[in-house]
Amino acid sequence: MAFAGDVAITVEKVSHAYLKGAQAGLLQTLREVSLEIRRGEMVCLIGPSGCGKSTLLNIIGGLIQPSTGVVKVDGRVIRGPTPNEIAFVFQDNTLFPWSTILENVKVALEFQGVPATEREGRARTTLAAVGLKDFADHYPHQLSGGMKQRASLARALALQTGILLMDEPFAALDEQTRTYLGEELSRLLAKTGKTIIFVTHSLSEAVFLADRVIVMTARPAAIKATIAVAGAHPRGPAFMASPRFAEQRNELYALLRDEIEKTVGGLVGEEPEEAAPPMLAEQRG
């Protein structure tokens, strides 16, 4: 792994709790989480369902304020969304169904404040980069699930932010498409050097994509372990077929097994992770 060396994101003793209901009291989702993410690094967050991974991602993006602790980007405390620095891609593609794919990308640029004269050119360039050049004038309902997610990724990339936050963006896709888009993302990281934080429940996806995997405990989530994954980007099928890949996948499961067991008894009626505000995904940063 080769990084610029400087720290892009700092999370300092972040804890968070939210009100379950008027009579139910507070539910703590995070407990004194601290980590540093270097510029150009790909970090995956993995942990039991409902442990607080998405909440942490939303706090880093400025969508939620932590109960205690701070998040800093380039040394500056994050107190709200920063669309010129951070872009989002979420599991739901959040494309506007009444707009073409090109228009969906352009509206994100409008919200960011990009001059109207620059929007179409930048949008078309980004769509070409994710293989959707010939679908710019199509509507979302005319695209497959994988193509919609590529369109969402294009919208985030068009913003040209240094940081990209991704919350299970491939979870709803079939395994073949999910693996292919993982390869595309690895190529993107090698080409652009973006700093990416990626939430996933997939052990294989975490090992395939990450330079480091952050393993989180059951709720309230703390960091249980950090696993470094050796191997330069872009990564492909040969990386996934290597013995080391299987070893690290098994290592992750061993670390998670006890945490998953803690949540099994509460799976029915489990509290959901705190949702982000219903805003345009790539503008929520």
Sequence and secondary structure as in RCSB ss.txt:
>XXXX:A:sequence
MAFAGDVAITVEKVSHAYLKGAQAGLLQTLREVSLEIRRGEMVCLIGPSGCGKSTLLNIIGGLIQPSTGVVKVDG
RVIRGPTPNEIAFVFQDNTLFPWSTILENVKVALEFQGVPATEREGRARTTLAAVGLKDFADHYPHQLSGGMKQR
ASLARALALQTGILLMDEPFAALDEQTRTYLGEELSRLLAKTGKTIIFVTHSLSEAVFLADRVIVMTARPAAIKA
TIAVAGAHPRGPAFMASPRFAEQRNELYALLRDEIEKTVGGLVGEEPEEAAPPMLAEQRG
>XXXX:A:secstr
    SSEEEEEEEEEEEEEEETTTEEEEEEEEEEEEEETT EEEEE STTSSHHHHHHHHTTSS  SEEEEEETT
EE  S  TTTEEEEESS    TTS HHHHHHHHHHHHT  HHHHHHHHHHHHHHTT GGGTTS GGGS HHHHHH
HHHHHHHHT  SEEEEESTTTTS HHHHHHHHHHHHHHHHHH  EEEEE S HHHHHHH SEEEEE SSSB EEE
EEE    SS  HHHHTSHHHHHHHHHHHHHHHHHHHHHHTT TT        SS GGG  
